Amino acid sequence: MGLNNYCALHTKMEQDECGRIFEKIFRQANGDWERFIAKLKKGSDPEDRNLIFVDSFEKVLKRFKINLHNDDKEKLVQSFPGRSEDGR
């Protein structure tokens, strides 16, 4: 999702905390988790289906009416680093 500023240990600790954020997303998906995951996969980077850019991720959240605080979004970006491309 994004580049991070953490050392490996700190990144692991943050990823563990992100479990809470994913639980929140799961609850807000209202039993439509499989379709939510399918939309994430569809919105993923064509060159690497294991990555999704933040703007694409936010579009999927919005489509499913899932609300995350900016702090939670930032924590996901920092905890699951990816590559940056054209300001994405």
JOLINVEN-V108624 format. One record per residue. N is the residue number from 1. RES is the residue in one small letter. PHI is phi in degrees with one decimal (NA if undefined). D_LAST is the distance of its C-alpha to the last C-alpha in whole Angstrom. Layout:
N&RES&PHI&D_LAST / N&RES&PHI&D_LAST
This chain:
1&m&NA&9 / 2&g&-162.8&8 / 3&l&-79.9&11 / 4&n&-119.9&14 / 5&n&-115.3&17 / 6&y&-104.6&19 / 7&c&-74.5&22 / 8&a&-59.2&23 / 9&l&-65.2&26 / 10&h&-63.8&24 / 11&t&-59.8&21 / 12&k&-62.2&23 / 13&m&-63.6&25 / 14&e&-67.9&22 / 15&q&-62.1&21 / 16&d&-61.3&25 / 17&e&-68.0&24 / 18&c&-65.9&21 / 19&g&-54.7&24 / 20&r&-63.0&25 / 21&i&-67.1&22 / 22&f&-66.6&22 / 23&e&-62.5&25 / 24&k&-62.7&24 / 25&i&-62.3&22 / 26&f&-57.4&25 / 27&r&-61.4&27 / 28&q&-73.0&25 / 29&a&-71.6&25 / 30&n&51.4&28 / 31&g&75.1&30 / 32&d&-107.7&27 / 33&w&-60.3&25 / 34&e&-61.7&26 / 35&r&-68.3&24 / 36&f&-59.9&21 / 37&i&-62.7&21 / 38&a&-60.8&21 / 39&k&-68.9&19 / 40&l&-62.0&16 / 41&k&-63.0&17 / 42&k&-64.7&17 / 43&g&-87.5&13 / 44&s&-72.7&13 / 45&d&-66.4&11 / 46&p&-58.5&14 / 47&e&-81.7&15 / 48&d&-150.6&15 / 49&r&-66.1&16 / 50&n&-89.6&16 / 51&l&-117.4&12 / 52&i&-136.2&10 / 53&f&-73.1&6 / 54&v&-57.2&7 / 55&d&-63.0&7 / 56&s&-68.4&9 / 57&f&-60.0&11 / 58&e&-65.4&12 / 59&k&-63.4&13 / 60&v&-66.5&15 / 61&l&-56.7&16 / 62&k&-63.3&17 / 63&r&-59.2&19 / 64&f&-95.9&21 / 65&k&56.7&22 / 66&i&-98.0&21 / 67&n&-105.2&20 / 68&l&-122.2&19 / 69&h&-67.3&19 / 70&n&-57.4&16 / 71&d&-61.6&18 / 72&d&-67.0&18 / 73&k&-61.9&14 / 74&e&-63.9&14 / 75&k&-62.2&16 / 76&l&-63.1&15 / 77&v&-62.5&11 / 78&q&-72.4&14 / 79&s&-88.0&16 / 80&f&-126.0&14 / 81&p&-68.2&13 / 82&g&-140.8&11 / 83&r&-105.8&9 / 84&s&-104.6&6 / 85&e&-143.8&5 / 86&d&50.9&6 / 87&g&74.2&4 / 88&r&-88.8&0
